[in-house]
Amino acid sequence: MVSQKICPKCRSKDITTDWSDTMLGKPTLSKYKCNKCGYESRIFPEVG
Ligand SMILES: [Zn+2]
C-alpha cells in the first residue's frame, strides 16, 4: 500500500513532489505542491 499525499487546503490528491531542494543532499526537505490550488508546503498530510 502506498501512502498518498493530500492537500490540506482543497483535499486534492493531485500533488507534485518538488525535488529541487534534494539536490543539496537533504531528501527530507523535499517540498510538495498541490496542482489544483497551488498550495506548497514541506508538510503535507498523508492518507493510506
Ligand atoms: Zn490544494
mmCIF file of the protein (N, C-alpha, C, O) and its ligand, coordinates in Angstrom:
data_MODEL
# 
_entry.id   MODEL 
# 
loop_
_entity.id 
_entity.type 
_entity.pdbx_number_of_molecules 
1 polymer     1 
2 non-polymer 1 
# 
_entity_poly.entity_id                      1 
_entity_poly.type                           'polypeptide(L)' 
_entity_poly.nstd_linkage                   no 
_entity_poly.nstd_monomer                   no 
_entity_poly.pdbx_seq_one_letter_code       MVSQKICPKCRSKDITTDWSDTMLGKPTLSKYKCNKCGYESRIFPEVG 
_entity_poly.pdbx_seq_one_letter_code_can   MVSQKICPKCRSKDITTDWSDTMLGKPTLSKYKCNKCGYESRIFPEVG 
_entity_poly.pdbx_strand_id                 A 
# 
loop_
_entity_poly_seq.entity_id 
_entity_poly_seq.num 
_entity_poly_seq.mon_id 
_entity_poly_seq.hetero 
1 1  MET n 
1 2  VAL n 
1 3  SER n 
1 4  GLN n 
1 5  LYS n 
1 6  ILE n 
1 7  CYS n 
1 8  PRO n 
1 9  LYS n 
1 10 CYS n 
1 11 ARG n 
1 12 SER n 
1 13 LYS n 
1 14 ASP n 
1 15 ILE n 
1 16 THR n 
1 17 THR n 
1 18 ASP n 
1 19 TRP n 
1 20 SER n 
1 21 ASP n 
1 22 THR n 
1 23 MET n 
1 24 LEU n 
1 25 GLY n 
1 26 LYS n 
1 27 PRO n 
1 28 THR n 
1 29 LEU n 
1 30 SER n 
1 31 LYS n 
1 32 TYR n 
1 33 LYS n 
1 34 CYS n 
1 35 ASN n 
1 36 LYS n 
1 37 CYS n 
1 38 GLY n 
1 39 TYR n 
1 40 GLU n 
1 41 SER n 
1 42 ARG n 
1 43 ILE n 
1 44 PHE n 
1 45 PRO n 
1 46 GLU n 
1 47 VAL n 
1 48 GLY n 
# 
loop_
_struct_asym.id 
_struct_asym.entity_id 
A 1 
B 2 
# 
loop_
_chem_comp.id 
_chem_comp.type 
_chem_comp.mon_nstd_flag 
ARG 'L-peptide linking' y 
ASN 'L-peptide linking' y 
ASP 'L-peptide linking' y 
CYS 'L-peptide linking' y 
GLN 'L-peptide linking' y 
GLU 'L-peptide linking' y 
GLY 'peptide linking'   y 
ILE 'L-peptide linking' y 
LEU 'L-peptide linking' y 
LYS 'L-peptide linking' y 
MET 'L-peptide linking' y 
PHE 'L-peptide linking' y 
PRO 'L-peptide linking' y 
SER 'L-peptide linking' y 
THR 'L-peptide linking' y 
TRP 'L-peptide linking' y 
TYR 'L-peptide linking' y 
VAL 'L-peptide linking' y 
ZN  non-polymer         . 
# 
_pdbx_entity_nonpoly.entity_id   2 
_pdbx_entity_nonpoly.name        ? 
_pdbx_entity_nonpoly.comp_id     ZN 
# 
_pdbx_nonpoly_scheme.asym_id         B 
_pdbx_nonpoly_scheme.entity_id       2 
_pdbx_nonpoly_scheme.mon_id          ZN 
_pdbx_nonpoly_scheme.ndb_seq_num     1 
_pdbx_nonpoly_scheme.pdb_seq_num     101 
_pdbx_nonpoly_scheme.auth_seq_num    101 
_pdbx_nonpoly_scheme.pdb_mon_id      ZN 
_pdbx_nonpoly_scheme.auth_mon_id     ZN 
_pdbx_nonpoly_scheme.pdb_strand_id   A 
_pdbx_nonpoly_scheme.pdb_ins_code    . 
# 
loop_
_atom_site.group_PDB 
_atom_site.id 
_atom_site.type_symbol 
_atom_site.label_atom_id 
_atom_site.label_alt_id 
_atom_site.label_comp_id 
_atom_site.label_asym_id 
_atom_site.label_entity_id 
_atom_site.label_seq_id 
_atom_site.pdbx_PDB_ins_code 
_atom_site.Cartn_x 
_atom_site.Cartn_y 
_atom_site.Cartn_z 
_atom_site.occupancy 
_atom_site.B_iso_or_equiv 
_atom_site.pdbx_formal_charge 
_atom_site.auth_seq_id 
_atom_site.auth_comp_id 
_atom_site.auth_asym_id 
_atom_site.auth_atom_id 
_atom_site.pdbx_PDB_model_num 
ATOM   1   N  N  . MET A 1 1  ? 0.844  -1.183 0.000  1.00 0.00 ? 1   MET A N  1 
ATOM   2   C  CA . MET A 1 1  ? 0.000  0.000  0.000  1.00 0.00 ? 1   MET A CA 1 
ATOM   3   C  C  . MET A 1 1  ? 0.893  1.252  0.000  1.00 0.00 ? 1   MET A C  1 
ATOM   4   O  O  . MET A 1 1  ? 1.825  1.371  0.795  1.00 0.00 ? 1   MET A O  1 
ATOM   5   N  N  . VAL A 1 2  ? 0.590  2.144  -0.882 1.00 0.00 ? 2   VAL A N  1 
ATOM   6   C  CA . VAL A 1 2  ? 1.387  3.364  -0.985 1.00 0.00 ? 2   VAL A CA 1 
ATOM   7   C  C  . VAL A 1 2  ? 0.621  4.521  -0.358 1.00 0.00 ? 2   VAL A C  1 
ATOM   8   O  O  . VAL A 1 2  ? -0.553 4.740  -0.654 1.00 0.00 ? 2   VAL A O  1 
ATOM   9   N  N  . SER A 1 3  ? 1.297  5.249  0.505  1.00 0.00 ? 3   SER A N  1 
ATOM   10  C  CA . SER A 1 3  ? 0.657  6.404  1.104  1.00 0.00 ? 3   SER A CA 1 
ATOM   11  C  C  . SER A 1 3  ? 0.509  7.508  0.069  1.00 0.00 ? 3   SER A C  1 
ATOM   12  O  O  . SER A 1 3  ? 1.326  7.638  -0.843 1.00 0.00 ? 3   SER A O  1 
ATOM   13  N  N  . GLN A 1 4  ? -0.527 8.286  0.222  1.00 0.00 ? 4   GLN A N  1 
ATOM   14  C  CA . GLN A 1 4  ? -0.853 9.312  -0.753 1.00 0.00 ? 4   GLN A CA 1 
ATOM   15  C  C  . GLN A 1 4  ? -0.919 10.671 -0.071 1.00 0.00 ? 4   GLN A C  1 
ATOM   16  O  O  . GLN A 1 4  ? -1.633 10.858 0.915  1.00 0.00 ? 4   GLN A O  1 
ATOM   17  N  N  . LYS A 1 5  ? -0.168 11.603 -0.610 1.00 0.00 ? 5   LYS A N  1 
ATOM   18  C  CA . LYS A 1 5  ? -0.254 12.963 -0.071 1.00 0.00 ? 5   LYS A CA 1 
ATOM   19  C  C  . LYS A 1 5  ? -1.604 13.561 -0.430 1.00 0.00 ? 5   LYS A C  1 
ATOM   20  O  O  . LYS A 1 5  ? -2.172 13.296 -1.489 1.00 0.00 ? 5   LYS A O  1 
ATOM   21  N  N  . ILE A 1 6  ? -2.088 14.369 0.483  1.00 0.00 ? 6   ILE A N  1 
ATOM   22  C  CA . ILE A 1 6  ? -3.356 15.033 0.222  1.00 0.00 ? 6   ILE A CA 1 
ATOM   23  C  C  . ILE A 1 6  ? -3.246 16.500 0.630  1.00 0.00 ? 6   ILE A C  1 
ATOM   24  O  O  . ILE A 1 6  ? -2.682 16.822 1.676  1.00 0.00 ? 6   ILE A O  1 
ATOM   25  N  N  . CYS A 1 7  ? -3.780 17.370 -0.192 1.00 0.00 ? 7   CYS A N  1 
ATOM   26  C  CA . CYS A 1 7  ? -3.691 18.805 0.073  1.00 0.00 ? 7   CYS A CA 1 
ATOM   27  C  C  . CYS A 1 7  ? -4.542 19.172 1.286  1.00 0.00 ? 7   CYS A C  1 
ATOM   28  O  O  . CYS A 1 7  ? -5.722 18.826 1.344  1.00 0.00 ? 7   CYS A O  1 
ATOM   29  N  N  . PRO A 1 8  ? -3.941 19.882 2.266  1.00 0.00 ? 8   PRO A N  1 
ATOM   30  C  CA . PRO A 1 8  ? -4.694 20.272 3.449  1.00 0.00 ? 8   PRO A CA 1 
ATOM   31  C  C  . PRO A 1 8  ? -5.717 21.374 3.171  1.00 0.00 ? 8   PRO A C  1 
ATOM   32  O  O  . PRO A 1 8  ? -6.625 21.607 3.969  1.00 0.00 ? 8   PRO A O  1 
ATOM   33  N  N  . LYS A 1 9  ? -5.558 22.044 2.034  1.00 0.00 ? 9   LYS A N  1 
ATOM   34  C  CA . LYS A 1 9  ? -6.471 23.143 1.732  1.00 0.00 ? 9   LYS A CA 1 
ATOM   35  C  C  . LYS A 1 9  ? -7.697 22.673 0.966  1.00 0.00 ? 9   LYS A C  1 
ATOM   36  O  O  . LYS A 1 9  ? -8.831 22.963 1.349  1.00 0.00 ? 9   LYS A O  1 
ATOM   37  N  N  . CYS A 1 10 ? -7.458 21.936 -0.133 1.00 0.00 ? 10  CYS A N  1 
ATOM   38  C  CA . CYS A 1 10 ? -8.578 21.585 -1.006 1.00 0.00 ? 10  CYS A CA 1 
ATOM   39  C  C  . CYS A 1 10 ? -8.823 20.081 -1.067 1.00 0.00 ? 10  CYS A C  1 
ATOM   40  O  O  . CYS A 1 10 ? -9.719 19.617 -1.773 1.00 0.00 ? 10  CYS A O  1 
ATOM   41  N  N  . ARG A 1 11 ? -8.016 19.321 -0.318 1.00 0.00 ? 11  ARG A N  1 
ATOM   42  C  CA . ARG A 1 11 ? -8.205 17.859 -0.238 1.00 0.00 ? 11  ARG A CA 1 
ATOM   43  C  C  . ARG A 1 11 ? -7.877 17.129 -1.535 1.00 0.00 ? 11  ARG A C  1 
ATOM   44  O  O  . ARG A 1 11 ? -8.176 15.944 -1.677 1.00 0.00 ? 11  ARG A O  1 
ATOM   45  N  N  . SER A 1 12 ? -7.265 17.832 -2.474 1.00 0.00 ? 12  SER A N  1 
ATOM   46  C  CA . SER A 1 12 ? -6.893 17.179 -3.720 1.00 0.00 ? 12  SER A CA 1 
ATOM   47  C  C  . SER A 1 12 ? -5.746 16.206 -3.488 1.00 0.00 ? 12  SER A C  1 
ATOM   48  O  O  . SER A 1 12 ? -4.896 16.426 -2.625 1.00 0.00 ? 12  SER A O  1 
ATOM   49  N  N  . LYS A 1 13 ? -5.730 15.142 -4.257 1.00 0.00 ? 13  LYS A N  1 
ATOM   50  C  CA . LYS A 1 13 ? -4.613 14.198 -4.191 1.00 0.00 ? 13  LYS A CA 1 
ATOM   51  C  C  . LYS A 1 13 ? -3.669 14.388 -5.378 1.00 0.00 ? 13  LYS A C  1 
ATOM   52  O  O  . LYS A 1 13 ? -2.764 13.583 -5.600 1.00 0.00 ? 13  LYS A O  1 
ATOM   53  N  N  . ASP A 1 14 ? -3.891 15.451 -6.128 1.00 0.00 ? 14  ASP A N  1 
ATOM   54  C  CA . ASP A 1 14 ? -3.042 15.739 -7.280 1.00 0.00 ? 14  ASP A CA 1 
ATOM   55  C  C  . ASP A 1 14 ? -1.844 16.558 -6.801 1.00 0.00 ? 14  ASP A C  1 
ATOM   56  O  O  . ASP A 1 14 ? -1.802 17.776 -6.972 1.00 0.00 ? 14  ASP A O  1 
ATOM   57  N  N  . ILE A 1 15 ? -0.882 15.877 -6.205 1.00 0.00 ? 15  ILE A N  1 
ATOM   58  C  CA . ILE A 1 15 ? 0.245  16.523 -5.552 1.00 0.00 ? 15  ILE A CA 1 
ATOM   59  C  C  . ILE A 1 15 ? 1.533  16.225 -6.306 1.00 0.00 ? 15  ILE A C  1 
ATOM   60  O  O  . ILE A 1 15 ? 1.813  15.078 -6.652 1.00 0.00 ? 15  ILE A O  1 
ATOM   61  N  N  . THR A 1 16 ? 2.304  17.259 -6.552 1.00 0.00 ? 16  THR A N  1 
ATOM   62  C  CA . THR A 1 16 ? 3.614  17.099 -7.173 1.00 0.00 ? 16  THR A CA 1 
ATOM   63  C  C  . THR A 1 16 ? 4.692  17.248 -6.118 1.00 0.00 ? 16  THR A C  1 
ATOM   64  O  O  . THR A 1 16 ? 4.632  18.145 -5.277 1.00 0.00 ? 16  THR A O  1 
ATOM   65  N  N  . THR A 1 17 ? 5.679  16.364 -6.166 1.00 0.00 ? 17  THR A N  1 
ATOM   66  C  CA . THR A 1 17 ? 6.820  16.492 -5.273 1.00 0.00 ? 17  THR A CA 1 
ATOM   67  C  C  . THR A 1 17 ? 7.871  17.369 -5.929 1.00 0.00 ? 17  THR A C  1 
ATOM   68  O  O  . THR A 1 17 ? 8.281  17.125 -7.064 1.00 0.00 ? 17  THR A O  1 
ATOM   69  N  N  . ASP A 1 18 ? 8.301  18.390 -5.207 1.00 0.00 ? 18  ASP A N  1 
ATOM   70  C  CA . ASP A 1 18 ? 9.342  19.276 -5.704 1.00 0.00 ? 18  ASP A CA 1 
ATOM   71  C  C  . ASP A 1 18 ? 10.675 18.813 -5.129 1.00 0.00 ? 18  ASP A C  1 
ATOM   72  O  O  . ASP A 1 18 ? 10.947 18.991 -3.942 1.00 0.00 ? 18  ASP A O  1 
ATOM   73  N  N  . TRP A 1 19 ? 11.495 18.222 -5.977 1.00 0.00 ? 19  TRP A N  1 
ATOM   74  C  CA . TRP A 1 19 ? 12.750 17.634 -5.508 1.00 0.00 ? 19  TRP A CA 1 
ATOM   75  C  C  . TRP A 1 19 ? 13.914 18.612 -5.582 1.00 0.00 ? 19  TRP A C  1 
ATOM   76  O  O  . TRP A 1 19 ? 15.053 18.218 -5.330 1.00 0.00 ? 19  TRP A O  1 
ATOM   77  N  N  . SER A 1 20 ? 13.672 19.851 -5.913 1.00 0.00 ? 20  SER A N  1 
ATOM   78  C  CA . SER A 1 20 ? 14.778 20.785 -6.139 1.00 0.00 ? 20  SER A CA 1 
ATOM   79  C  C  . SER A 1 20 ? 15.705 20.880 -4.934 1.00 0.00 ? 20  SER A C  1 
ATOM   80  O  O  . SER A 1 20 ? 16.924 20.963 -5.083 1.00 0.00 ? 20  SER A O  1 
ATOM   81  N  N  . ASP A 1 21 ? 15.123 20.868 -3.748 1.00 0.00 ? 21  ASP A N  1 
ATOM   82  C  CA . ASP A 1 21 ? 15.949 21.002 -2.557 1.00 0.00 ? 21  ASP A CA 1 
ATOM   83  C  C  . ASP A 1 21 ? 16.779 19.757 -2.268 1.00 0.00 ? 21  ASP A C  1 
ATOM   84  O  O  . ASP A 1 21 ? 17.764 19.821 -1.532 1.00 0.00 ? 21  ASP A O  1 
ATOM   85  N  N  . THR A 1 22 ? 16.385 18.634 -2.840 1.00 0.00 ? 22  THR A N  1 
ATOM   86  C  CA . THR A 1 22 ? 17.120 17.408 -2.554 1.00 0.00 ? 22  THR A CA 1 
ATOM   87  C  C  . THR A 1 22 ? 18.471 17.414 -3.257 1.00 0.00 ? 22  THR A C  1 
ATOM   88  O  O  . THR A 1 22 ? 19.330 16.583 -2.961 1.00 0.00 ? 22  THR A O  1 
ATOM   89  N  N  . MET A 1 23 ? 18.661 18.333 -4.172 1.00 0.00 ? 23  MET A N  1 
ATOM   90  C  CA . MET A 1 23 ? 19.960 18.447 -4.831 1.00 0.00 ? 23  MET A CA 1 
ATOM   91  C  C  . MET A 1 23 ? 21.040 18.804 -3.806 1.00 0.00 ? 23  MET A C  1 
ATOM   92  O  O  . MET A 1 23 ? 22.228 18.579 -4.036 1.00 0.00 ? 23  MET A O  1 
ATOM   93  N  N  . LEU A 1 24 ? 20.614 19.352 -2.693 1.00 0.00 ? 24  LEU A N  1 
ATOM   94  C  CA . LEU A 1 24 ? 21.541 19.720 -1.639 1.00 0.00 ? 24  LEU A CA 1 
ATOM   95  C  C  . LEU A 1 24 ? 21.860 18.528 -0.744 1.00 0.00 ? 24  LEU A C  1 
ATOM   96  O  O  . LEU A 1 24 ? 22.591 18.655 0.239  1.00 0.00 ? 24  LEU A O  1 
ATOM   97  N  N  . GLY A 1 25 ? 21.313 17.385 -1.088 1.00 0.00 ? 25  GLY A N  1 
ATOM   98  C  CA . GLY A 1 25 ? 21.599 16.199 -0.302 1.00 0.00 ? 25  GLY A CA 1 
ATOM   99  C  C  . GLY A 1 25 ? 20.753 16.093 0.933  1.00 0.00 ? 25  GLY A C  1 
ATOM   100 O  O  . GLY A 1 25 ? 21.115 15.412 1.892  1.00 0.00 ? 25  GLY A O  1 
ATOM   101 N  N  . LYS A 1 26 ? 19.606 16.776 0.913  1.00 0.00 ? 26  LYS A N  1 
ATOM   102 C  CA . LYS A 1 26 ? 18.722 16.733 2.076  1.00 0.00 ? 26  LYS A CA 1 
ATOM   103 C  C  . LYS A 1 26 ? 17.333 16.266 1.645  1.00 0.00 ? 26  LYS A C  1 
ATOM   104 O  O  . LYS A 1 26 ? 16.404 17.064 1.526  1.00 0.00 ? 26  LYS A O  1 
ATOM   105 N  N  . PRO A 1 27 ? 17.211 14.992 1.419  1.00 0.00 ? 27  PRO A N  1 
ATOM   106 C  CA . PRO A 1 27 ? 15.953 14.456 0.892  1.00 0.00 ? 27  PRO A CA 1 
ATOM   107 C  C  . PRO A 1 27 ? 14.753 14.711 1.783  1.00 0.00 ? 27  PRO A C  1 
ATOM   108 O  O  . PRO A 1 27 ? 13.616 14.692 1.314  1.00 0.00 ? 27  PRO A O  1 
ATOM   109 N  N  . THR A 1 28 ? 14.993 14.946 3.051  1.00 0.00 ? 28  THR A N  1 
ATOM   110 C  CA . THR A 1 28 ? 13.865 15.162 3.948  1.00 0.00 ? 28  THR A CA 1 
ATOM   111 C  C  . THR A 1 28 ? 13.279 16.561 3.776  1.00 0.00 ? 28  THR A C  1 
ATOM   112 O  O  . THR A 1 28 ? 12.234 16.882 4.341  1.00 0.00 ? 28  THR A O  1 
ATOM   113 N  N  . LEU A 1 29 ? 13.971 17.394 2.982  1.00 0.00 ? 29  LEU A N  1 
ATOM   114 C  CA . LEU A 1 29 ? 13.497 18.758 2.801  1.00 0.00 ? 29  LEU A CA 1 
ATOM   115 C  C  . LEU A 1 29 ? 12.730 18.917 1.482  1.00 0.00 ? 29  LEU A C  1 
ATOM   116 O  O  . LEU A 1 29 ? 12.499 20.034 1.020  1.00 0.00 ? 29  LEU A O  1 
ATOM   117 N  N  . SER A 1 30 ? 12.342 17.794 0.888  1.00 0.00 ? 30  SER A N  1 
ATOM   118 C  CA . SER A 1 30 ? 11.572 17.897 -0.338 1.00 0.00 ? 30  SER A CA 1 
ATOM   119 C  C  . SER A 1 30 ? 10.255 18.620 -0.066 1.00 0.00 ? 30  SER A C  1 
ATOM   120 O  O  . SER A 1 30 ? 9.685  18.523 1.021  1.00 0.00 ? 30  SER A O  1 
ATOM   121 N  N  . LYS A 1 31 ? 9.791  19.341 -1.073 1.00 0.00 ? 31  LYS A N  1 
ATOM   122 C  CA . LYS A 1 31 ? 8.548  20.090 -0.929 1.00 0.00 ? 31  LYS A CA 1 
ATOM   123 C  C  . LYS A 1 31 ? 7.466  19.434 -1.764 1.00 0.00 ? 31  LYS A C  1 
ATOM   124 O  O  . LYS A 1 31 ? 7.745  18.642 -2.664 1.00 0.00 ? 31  LYS A O  1 
ATOM   125 N  N  . TYR A 1 32 ? 6.244  19.773 -1.455 1.00 0.00 ? 32  TYR A N  1 
ATOM   126 C  CA . TYR A 1 32 ? 5.110  19.259 -2.199 1.00 0.00 ? 32  TYR A CA 1 
ATOM   127 C  C  . TYR A 1 32 ? 4.243  20.411 -2.643 1.00 0.00 ? 32  TYR A C  1 
ATOM   128 O  O  . TYR A 1 32 ? 4.125  21.427 -1.957 1.00 0.00 ? 32  TYR A O  1 
ATOM   129 N  N  . LYS A 1 33 ? 3.636  20.237 -3.804 1.00 0.00 ? 33  LYS A N  1 
ATOM   130 C  CA . LYS A 1 33 ? 2.779  21.289 -4.327 1.00 0.00 ? 33  LYS A CA 1 
ATOM   131 C  C  . LYS A 1 33 ? 1.488  20.692 -4.850 1.00 0.00 ? 33  LYS A C  1 
ATOM   132 O  O  . LYS A 1 33 ? 1.486  19.688 -5.562 1.00 0.00 ? 33  LYS A O  1 
ATOM   133 N  N  . CYS A 1 34 ? 0.407  21.325 -4.483 1.00 0.00 ? 34  CYS A N  1 
ATOM   134 C  CA . CYS A 1 34 ? -0.897 20.897 -4.967 1.00 0.00 ? 34  CYS A CA 1 
ATOM   135 C  C  . CYS A 1 34 ? -1.119 21.460 -6.366 1.00 0.00 ? 34  CYS A C  1 
ATOM   136 O  O  . CYS A 1 34 ? -0.982 22.663 -6.590 1.00 0.00 ? 34  CYS A O  1 
ATOM   137 N  N  . ASN A 1 35 ? -1.458 20.594 -7.291 1.00 0.00 ? 35  ASN A N  1 
ATOM   138 C  CA . ASN A 1 35 ? -1.670 21.042 -8.672 1.00 0.00 ? 35  ASN A CA 1 
ATOM   139 C  C  . ASN A 1 35 ? -3.029 21.683 -8.853 1.00 0.00 ? 35  ASN A C  1 
ATOM   140 O  O  . ASN A 1 35 ? -3.291 22.308 -9.881 1.00 0.00 ? 35  ASN A O  1 
ATOM   141 N  N  . LYS A 1 36 ? -3.877 21.539 -7.887 1.00 0.00 ? 36  LYS A N  1 
ATOM   142 C  CA . LYS A 1 36 ? -5.236 22.052 -8.018 1.00 0.00 ? 36  LYS A CA 1 
ATOM   143 C  C  . LYS A 1 36 ? -5.335 23.495 -7.524 1.00 0.00 ? 36  LYS A C  1 
ATOM   144 O  O  . LYS A 1 36 ? -5.860 24.360 -8.226 1.00 0.00 ? 36  LYS A O  1 
ATOM   145 N  N  . CYS A 1 37 ? -4.824 23.756 -6.303 1.00 0.00 ? 37  CYS A N  1 
ATOM   146 C  CA . CYS A 1 37 ? -4.945 25.112 -5.740 1.00 0.00 ? 37  CYS A CA 1 
ATOM   147 C  C  . CYS A 1 37 ? -3.602 25.814 -5.654 1.00 0.00 ? 37  CYS A C  1 
ATOM   148 O  O  . CYS A 1 37 ? -3.546 27.006 -5.351 1.00 0.00 ? 37  CYS A O  1 
ATOM   149 N  N  . GLY A 1 38 ? -2.517 25.092 -5.917 1.00 0.00 ? 38  GLY A N  1 
ATOM   150 C  CA . GLY A 1 38 ? -1.203 25.718 -5.926 1.00 0.00 ? 38  GLY A CA 1 
ATOM   151 C  C  . GLY A 1 38 ? -0.550 25.809 -4.563 1.00 0.00 ? 38  GLY A C  1 
ATOM   152 O  O  . GLY A 1 38 ? 0.509  26.419 -4.421 1.00 0.00 ? 38  GLY A O  1 
ATOM   153 N  N  . TYR A 1 39 ? -1.161 25.216 -3.572 1.00 0.00 ? 39  TYR A N  1 
ATOM   154 C  CA . TYR A 1 39 ? -0.611 25.246 -2.223 1.00 0.00 ? 39  TYR A CA 1 
ATOM   155 C  C  . TYR A 1 39 ? 0.718  24.499 -2.168 1.00 0.00 ? 39  TYR A C  1 
ATOM   156 O  O  . TYR A 1 39 ? 0.837  23.390 -2.690 1.00 0.00 ? 39  TYR A O  1 
ATOM   157 N  N  . GLU A 1 40 ? 1.712  25.113 -1.534 1.00 0.00 ? 40  GLU A N  1 
ATOM   158 C  CA . GLU A 1 40 ? 3.020  24.497 -1.396 1.00 0.00 ? 40  GLU A CA 1 
ATOM   159 C  C  . GLU A 1 40 ? 3.386  24.379 0.073  1.00 0.00 ? 40  GLU A C  1 
ATOM   160 O  O  . GLU A 1 40 ? 3.124  25.284 0.865  1.00 0.00 ? 40  GLU A O  1 
ATOM   161 N  N  . SER A 1 41 ? 3.993  23.259 0.428  1.00 0.00 ? 41  SER A N  1 
ATOM   162 C  CA . SER A 1 41 ? 4.455  23.085 1.802  1.00 0.00 ? 41  SER A CA 1 
ATOM   163 C  C  . SER A 1 41 ? 5.430  21.927 1.869  1.00 0.00 ? 41  SER A C  1 
ATOM   164 O  O  . SER A 1 41 ? 5.428  21.042 1.013  1.00 0.00 ? 41  SER A O  1 
ATOM   165 N  N  . ARG A 1 42 ? 6.255  21.942 2.886  1.00 0.00 ? 42  ARG A N  1 
ATOM   166 C  CA . ARG A 1 42 ? 7.123  20.791 3.114  1.00 0.00 ? 42  ARG A CA 1 
ATOM   167 C  C  . ARG A 1 42 ? 6.335  19.697 3.814  1.00 0.00 ? 42  ARG A C  1 
ATOM   168 O  O  . ARG A 1 42 ? 6.721  18.529 3.787  1.00 0.00 ? 42  ARG A O  1 
ATOM   169 N  N  . ILE A 1 43 ? 5.248  20.074 4.431  1.00 0.00 ? 43  ILE A N  1 
ATOM   170 C  CA . ILE A 1 43 ? 4.487  19.096 5.197  1.00 0.00 ? 43  ILE A CA 1 
ATOM   171 C  C  . ILE A 1 43 ? 3.081  18.961 4.619  1.00 0.00 ? 43  ILE A C  1 
ATOM   172 O  O  . ILE A 1 43 ? 2.258  19.870 4.718  1.00 0.00 ? 43  ILE A O  1 
ATOM   173 N  N  . PHE A 1 44 ? 2.838  17.838 4.032  1.00 0.00 ? 44  PHE A N  1 
ATOM   174 C  CA . PHE A 1 44 ? 1.500  17.512 3.542  1.00 0.00 ? 44  PHE A CA 1 
ATOM   175 C  C  . PHE A 1 44 ? 1.006  16.297 4.311  1.00 0.00 ? 44  PHE A C  1 
ATOM   176 O  O  . PHE A 1 44 ? 1.764  15.353 4.533  1.00 0.00 ? 44  PHE A O  1 
ATOM   177 N  N  . PRO A 1 45 ? -0.223 16.311 4.707  1.00 0.00 ? 45  PRO A N  1 
ATOM   178 C  CA . PRO A 1 45 ? -0.753 15.108 5.352  1.00 0.00 ? 45  PRO A CA 1 
ATOM   179 C  C  . PRO A 1 45 ? -0.862 13.960 4.347  1.00 0.00 ? 45  PRO A C  1 
ATOM   180 O  O  . PRO A 1 45 ? -0.953 14.174 3.138  1.00 0.00 ? 45  PRO A O  1 
ATOM   181 N  N  . GLU A 1 46 ? -0.850 12.760 4.870  1.00 0.00 ? 46  GLU A N  1 
ATOM   182 C  CA . GLU A 1 46 ? -0.941 11.590 4.016  1.00 0.00 ? 46  GLU A CA 1 
ATOM   183 C  C  . GLU A 1 46 ? -2.175 10.773 4.381  1.00 0.00 ? 46  GLU A C  1 
ATOM   184 O  O  . GLU A 1 46 ? -2.590 10.713 5.538  1.00 0.00 ? 46  GLU A O  1 
ATOM   185 N  N  . VAL A 1 47 ? -2.726 10.170 3.390  1.00 0.00 ? 47  VAL A N  1 
ATOM   186 C  CA . VAL A 1 47 ? -3.800 9.216  3.646  1.00 0.00 ? 47  VAL A CA 1 
ATOM   187 C  C  . VAL A 1 47 ? -3.332 7.837  3.190  1.00 0.00 ? 47  VAL A C  1 
ATOM   188 O  O  . VAL A 1 47 ? -2.511 7.729  2.279  1.00 0.00 ? 47  VAL A O  1 
ATOM   189 N  N  . GLY A 1 48 ? -3.836 6.809  3.803  1.00 0.00 ? 48  GLY A N  1 
ATOM   190 C  CA . GLY A 1 48 ? -3.390 5.469  3.475  1.00 0.00 ? 48  GLY A CA 1 
ATOM   191 C  C  . GLY A 1 48 ? -3.982 4.892  2.334  1.00 0.00 ? 48  GLY A C  1 
ATOM   192 O  O  . GLY A 1 48 ? -3.663 3.756  1.981  1.00 0.00 ? 48  GLY A O  1 
HETATM 193 ZN ZN . ZN  B 2 .  ? -4.892 22.079 -2.976 1.00 0.00 2 101 ZN  A ZN 1 
# 
